[in-house]
Amino acid sequence: SNAKIYIFDRYGKLLKQLSPSSEGWDGTYNGKPMPSNDYWFKVEYTDPRTGNRKTFKSNFTLKR
């Protein structure tokens, strides 16, 4: 898959870039746990039906 997933903090700083086959995000940045807070993500992918590049954005809350 050519999808890419980006995770950002509340200020827009990129914390992690993932692919669908990667392990995921463990809630850390540079080896340090990020605080419980709201974070945002963006998924960029190619729609298999149309071949068009698509972007999906949303947010989530990290709880510790």
A tleap script that builds the chain and sets N, CA, C and O, in Angstrom:
source leaprc.protein.ff14SB
mol = sequence {
  NSER ASN ALA LYS ILE TYR ILE PHE ASP ARG
  TYR GLY LYS LEU LEU LYS GLN LEU SER PRO
  SER SER GLU GLY TRP ASP GLY THR TYR ASN
  GLY LYS PRO MET PRO SER ASN ASP TYR TRP
  PHE LYS VAL GLU TYR THR ASP PRO ARG THR
  GLY ASN ARG LYS THR PHE LYS SER ASN PHE
  THR LEU LYS CARG
}
set mol.1.N position { 0.838 -1.196 0.000 }
set mol.1.CA position { 0.000 0.000 0.000 }
set mol.1.C position { 0.876 1.250 0.000 }
set mol.1.O position { 1.958 1.255 0.588 }
set mol.2.N position { 0.417 2.287 -0.647 }
set mol.2.CA position { 1.179 3.533 -0.682 }
set mol.2.C position { 0.601 4.556 0.285 }
set mol.2.O position { 0.881 5.749 0.161 }
set mol.3.N position { -0.199 4.109 1.247 }
set mol.3.CA position { -0.774 5.025 2.235 }
set mol.3.C position { 0.303 5.473 3.214 }
set mol.3.O position { 1.252 4.744 3.502 }
set mol.4.N position { 0.130 6.688 3.717 }
set mol.4.CA position { 1.019 7.228 4.743 }
set mol.4.C position { 0.163 7.823 5.845 }
set mol.4.O position { -0.870 8.437 5.574 }
set mol.5.N position { 0.589 7.644 7.086 }
set mol.5.CA position { -0.125 8.153 8.251 }
set mol.5.C position { 0.829 9.070 9.006 }
set mol.5.O position { 1.970 8.704 9.287 }
set mol.6.N position { 0.351 10.258 9.327 }
set mol.6.CA position { 1.151 11.246 10.043 }
set mol.6.C position { 0.443 11.581 11.350 }
set mol.6.O position { -0.775 11.758 11.365 }
set mol.7.N position { 1.195 11.670 12.451 }
set mol.7.CA position { 0.638 12.045 13.749 }
set mol.7.C position { 1.293 13.346 14.185 }
set mol.7.O position { 2.513 13.498 14.129 }
set mol.8.N position { 0.448 14.291 14.624 }
set mol.8.CA position { 0.897 15.632 15.004 }
set mol.8.C position { 0.448 15.968 16.419 }
set mol.8.O position { -0.561 15.454 16.902 }
set mol.9.N position { 1.217 16.843 17.081 }
set mol.9.CA position { 0.752 17.362 18.364 }
set mol.9.C position { -0.179 18.548 18.119 }
set mol.9.O position { -0.458 18.900 16.973 }
set mol.10.N position { -0.649 19.152 19.187 }
set mol.10.CA position { -1.641 20.226 19.064 }
set mol.10.C position { -1.097 21.478 18.383 }
set mol.10.O position { -1.866 22.339 17.955 }
set mol.11.N position { 0.221 21.579 18.284 }
set mol.11.CA position { 0.833 22.740 17.639 }
set mol.11.C position { 1.198 22.464 16.182 }
set mol.11.O position { 1.736 23.336 15.499 }
set mol.12.N position { 0.908 21.256 15.708 }
set mol.12.CA position { 1.204 20.905 14.327 }
set mol.12.C position { 2.565 20.273 14.110 }
set mol.12.O position { 2.965 20.040 12.969 }
set mol.13.N position { 3.281 19.993 15.190 }
set mol.13.CA position { 4.594 19.363 15.067 }
set mol.13.C position { 4.421 17.886 14.711 }
set mol.13.O position { 3.675 17.166 15.375 }
set mol.14.N position { 5.110 17.442 13.667 }
set mol.14.CA position { 5.042 16.045 13.252 }
set mol.14.C position { 5.764 15.175 14.276 }
set mol.14.O position { 6.952 15.364 14.537 }
set mol.15.N position { 5.033 14.219 14.853 }
set mol.15.CA position { 5.604 13.330 15.861 }
set mol.15.C position { 6.012 11.981 15.289 }
set mol.15.O position { 6.991 11.382 15.732 }
set mol.16.N position { 5.255 11.505 14.301 }
set mol.16.CA position { 5.518 10.170 13.759 }
set mol.16.C position { 4.930 10.054 12.365 }
set mol.16.O position { 3.852 10.579 12.090 }
set mol.17.N position { 5.639 9.368 11.492 }
set mol.17.CA position { 5.123 9.016 10.166 }
set mol.17.C position { 5.091 7.499 10.102 }
set mol.17.O position { 6.072 6.832 10.429 }
set mol.18.N position { 3.962 6.964 9.682 }
set mol.18.CA position { 3.764 5.515 9.657 }
set mol.18.C position { 3.297 5.057 8.288 }
set mol.18.O position { 2.815 5.847 7.476 }
set mol.19.N position { 3.452 3.768 8.054 }
set mol.19.CA position { 2.816 3.125 6.908 }
set mol.19.C position { 1.836 2.102 7.477 }
set mol.19.O position { 1.954 1.735 8.646 }
set mol.20.N position { 0.881 1.637 6.689 }
set mol.20.CA position { -0.088 0.668 7.206 }
set mol.20.C position { 0.550 -0.619 7.732 }
set mol.20.O position { -0.036 -1.288 8.582 }
set mol.21.N position { 1.723 -0.970 7.247 }
set mol.21.CA position { 2.368 -2.206 7.699 }
set mol.21.C position { 3.271 -2.002 8.914 }
set mol.21.O position { 3.819 -2.974 9.434 }
set mol.22.N position { 3.437 -0.761 9.377 }
set mol.22.CA position { 4.295 -0.517 10.538 }
set mol.22.C position { 3.560 -0.891 11.823 }
set mol.22.O position { 2.354 -1.138 11.816 }
set mol.23.N position { 4.305 -0.929 12.920 }
set mol.23.CA position { 3.746 -1.367 14.197 }
set mol.23.C position { 2.742 -0.388 14.788 }
set mol.23.O position { 1.913 -0.786 15.606 }
set mol.24.N position { 2.793 0.852 14.405 }
set mol.24.CA position { 1.914 1.851 15.009 }
set mol.24.C position { 2.717 2.830 15.833 }
set mol.24.O position { 3.947 2.841 15.787 }
set mol.25.N position { 2.015 3.645 16.581 }
set mol.25.CA position { 2.662 4.658 17.412 }
set mol.25.C position { 2.542 4.254 18.862 }
set mol.25.O position { 1.452 3.905 19.316 }
set mol.26.N position { 3.636 4.292 19.599 }
set mol.26.CA position { 3.626 3.894 21.005 }
set mol.26.C position { 3.409 5.066 21.955 }
set mol.26.O position { 3.549 4.912 23.168 }
set mol.27.N position { 3.071 6.230 21.417 }
set mol.27.CA position { 2.793 7.385 22.267 }
set mol.27.C position { 4.027 8.114 22.750 }
set mol.27.O position { 3.963 8.872 23.718 }
set mol.28.N position { 5.160 7.891 22.079 }
set mol.28.CA position { 6.390 8.565 22.485 }
set mol.28.C position { 6.911 9.453 21.359 }
set mol.28.O position { 6.531 9.309 20.196 }
set mol.29.N position { 7.793 10.374 21.742 }
set mol.29.CA position { 8.507 11.201 20.776 }
set mol.29.C position { 9.946 11.276 21.250 }
set mol.29.O position { 10.207 11.699 22.377 }
set mol.30.N position { 10.881 10.872 20.405 }
set mol.30.CA position { 12.307 10.794 20.774 }
set mol.30.C position { 12.510 9.965 22.037 }
set mol.30.O position { 13.355 10.287 22.872 }
set mol.31.N position { 11.722 8.887 22.169 }
set mol.31.CA position { 11.875 7.977 23.302 }
set mol.31.C position { 11.213 8.414 24.587 }
set mol.31.O position { 11.276 7.698 25.586 }
set mol.32.N position { 10.577 9.577 24.586 }
set mol.32.CA position { 9.929 10.075 25.803 }
set mol.32.C position { 8.415 10.009 25.653 }
set mol.32.O position { 7.881 10.379 24.608 }
set mol.33.N position { 7.715 9.538 26.694 }
set mol.33.CA position { 6.252 9.455 26.611 }
set mol.33.C position { 5.618 10.833 26.433 }
set mol.33.O position { 5.973 11.787 27.126 }
set mol.34.N position { 4.696 10.920 25.513 }
set mol.34.CA position { 3.943 12.159 25.322 }
set mol.34.C position { 2.837 12.216 26.373 }
set mol.34.O position { 2.341 11.176 26.806 }
set mol.35.N position { 2.452 13.417 26.782 }
set mol.35.CA position { 1.426 13.532 27.822 }
set mol.35.C position { 0.034 13.185 27.304 }
set mol.35.O position { -0.226 13.208 26.101 }
set mol.36.N position { -0.844 12.867 28.237 }
set mol.36.CA position { -2.257 12.706 27.889 }
set mol.36.C position { -2.721 14.024 27.306 }
set mol.36.O position { -2.603 15.072 27.941 }
set mol.37.N position { -3.246 13.968 26.097 }
set mol.37.CA position { -3.629 15.192 25.407 }
set mol.37.C position { -4.328 14.816 24.107 }
set mol.37.O position { -4.458 13.637 23.779 }
set mol.38.N position { -4.773 15.820 23.377 }
set mol.38.CA position { -5.351 15.602 22.055 }
set mol.38.C position { -4.240 15.652 21.010 }
set mol.38.O position { -3.331 16.479 21.085 }
set mol.39.N position { -4.334 14.755 20.041 }
set mol.39.CA position { -3.381 14.676 18.943 }
set mol.39.C position { -4.164 14.561 17.644 }
set mol.39.O position { -5.330 14.165 17.640 }
set mol.40.N position { -3.524 14.906 16.563 }
set mol.40.CA position { -4.174 14.884 15.253 }
set mol.40.C position { -3.437 13.928 14.336 }
set mol.40.O position { -2.240 13.688 14.493 }
set mol.41.N position { -4.172 13.385 13.374 }
set mol.41.CA position { -3.540 12.528 12.382 }
set mol.41.C position { -4.076 12.837 10.998 }
set mol.41.O position { -5.181 13.353 10.827 }
set mol.42.N position { -3.255 12.503 10.020 }
set mol.42.CA position { -3.620 12.664 8.613 }
set mol.42.C position { -3.243 11.373 7.902 }
set mol.42.O position { -2.137 10.859 8.073 }
set mol.43.N position { -4.168 10.855 7.107 }
set mol.43.CA position { -3.915 9.663 6.295 }
set mol.43.C position { -3.989 10.085 4.834 }
set mol.43.O position { -4.989 10.649 4.392 }
set mol.44.N position { -2.932 9.811 4.095 }
set mol.44.CA position { -2.917 10.066 2.654 }
set mol.44.C position { -2.871 8.718 1.954 }
set mol.44.O position { -2.046 7.865 2.284 }
set mol.45.N position { -3.759 8.530 0.989 }
set mol.45.CA position { -3.832 7.249 0.298 }
set mol.45.C position { -4.382 7.448 -1.109 }
set mol.45.O position { -4.928 8.502 -1.436 }
set mol.46.N position { -4.229 6.431 -1.922 }
set mol.46.CA position { -4.786 6.439 -3.270 }
set mol.46.C position { -6.065 5.616 -3.269 }
set mol.46.O position { -6.059 4.449 -2.876 }
set mol.47.N position { -7.151 6.219 -3.705 }
set mol.47.CA position { -8.438 5.525 -3.790 }
set mol.47.C position { -8.315 4.431 -4.849 }
set mol.47.O position { -8.037 4.731 -6.010 }
set mol.48.N position { -8.516 3.166 -4.469 }
set mol.48.CA position { -8.326 2.085 -5.438 }
set mol.48.C position { -9.347 2.097 -6.578 }
set mol.48.O position { -9.085 1.553 -7.651 }
set mol.49.N position { -10.500 2.709 -6.351 }
set mol.49.CA position { -11.530 2.742 -7.395 }
set mol.49.C position { -11.246 3.793 -8.456 }
set mol.49.O position { -11.487 3.573 -9.643 }
set mol.50.N position { -10.726 4.951 -8.013 }
set mol.50.CA position { -10.547 6.068 -8.947 }
set mol.50.C position { -9.088 6.358 -9.277 }
set mol.50.O position { -8.790 6.967 -10.305 }
set mol.51.N position { -8.175 5.922 -8.404 }
set mol.51.CA position { -6.765 6.243 -8.592 }
set mol.51.C position { -6.406 7.633 -8.101 }
set mol.51.O position { -5.254 8.051 -8.217 }
set mol.52.N position { -7.386 8.362 -7.550 }
set mol.52.CA position { -7.137 9.715 -7.041 }
set mol.52.C position { -6.507 9.655 -5.659 }
set mol.52.O position { -6.807 8.773 -4.855 }
set mol.53.N position { -5.626 10.616 -5.403 }
set mol.53.CA position { -5.004 10.728 -4.084 }
set mol.53.C position { -6.012 11.369 -3.136 }
set mol.53.O position { -6.642 12.369 -3.480 }
set mol.54.N position { -6.164 10.795 -1.945 }
set mol.54.CA position { -7.132 11.283 -0.960 }
set mol.54.C position { -6.424 11.567 0.353 }
set mol.54.O position { -5.363 11.012 0.637 }
set mol.55.N position { -7.031 12.446 1.154 }
set mol.55.CA position { -6.522 12.771 2.481 }
set mol.55.C position { -7.670 12.719 3.472 }
set mol.55.O position { -8.756 13.237 3.213 }
set mol.56.N position { -7.418 12.090 4.606 }
set mol.56.CA position { -8.392 12.022 5.695 }
set mol.56.C position { -7.708 12.560 6.938 }
set mol.56.O position { -6.596 12.145 7.264 }
set mol.57.N position { -8.364 13.486 7.642 }
set mol.57.CA position { -7.798 14.080 8.857 }
set mol.57.C position { -8.787 13.940 9.999 }
set mol.57.O position { -9.998 14.042 9.808 }
set mol.58.N position { -8.251 13.706 11.190 }
set mol.58.CA position { -9.094 13.650 12.382 }
set mol.58.C position { -8.198 13.783 13.609 }
set mol.58.O position { -6.995 14.014 13.488 }
set mol.59.N position { -8.792 13.637 14.782 }
set mol.59.CA position { -8.012 13.738 16.008 }
set mol.59.C position { -8.378 12.608 16.955 }
set mol.59.O position { -9.371 11.905 16.763 }
set mol.60.N position { -7.553 12.449 17.984 }
set mol.60.CA position { -7.792 11.440 19.013 }
set mol.60.C position { -7.196 11.940 20.314 }
set mol.60.O position { -6.394 12.874 20.322 }
set mol.61.N position { -7.588 11.319 21.411 }
set mol.61.CA position { -7.062 11.671 22.721 }
set mol.61.C position { -6.193 10.531 23.224 }
set mol.61.O position { -6.628 9.381 23.282 }
set mol.62.N position { -4.966 10.863 23.586 }
set mol.62.CA position { -4.064 9.890 24.193 }
set mol.62.C position { -4.291 9.945 25.691 }
set mol.62.O position { -4.189 11.011 26.300 }
set mol.63.N position { -4.599 8.802 26.288 }
set mol.63.CA position { -4.808 8.736 27.740 }
set mol.63.C position { -3.775 7.803 28.335 }
set mol.63.O position { -3.485 6.739 27.789 }
set mol.64.N position { -3.237 8.209 29.437 }
set mol.64.CA position { -2.225 7.403 30.137 }
set mol.64.C position { -2.760 6.939 31.462 }
set mol.64.O position { -2.060 6.248 32.202 }
savepdb mol mol.pdb
quit
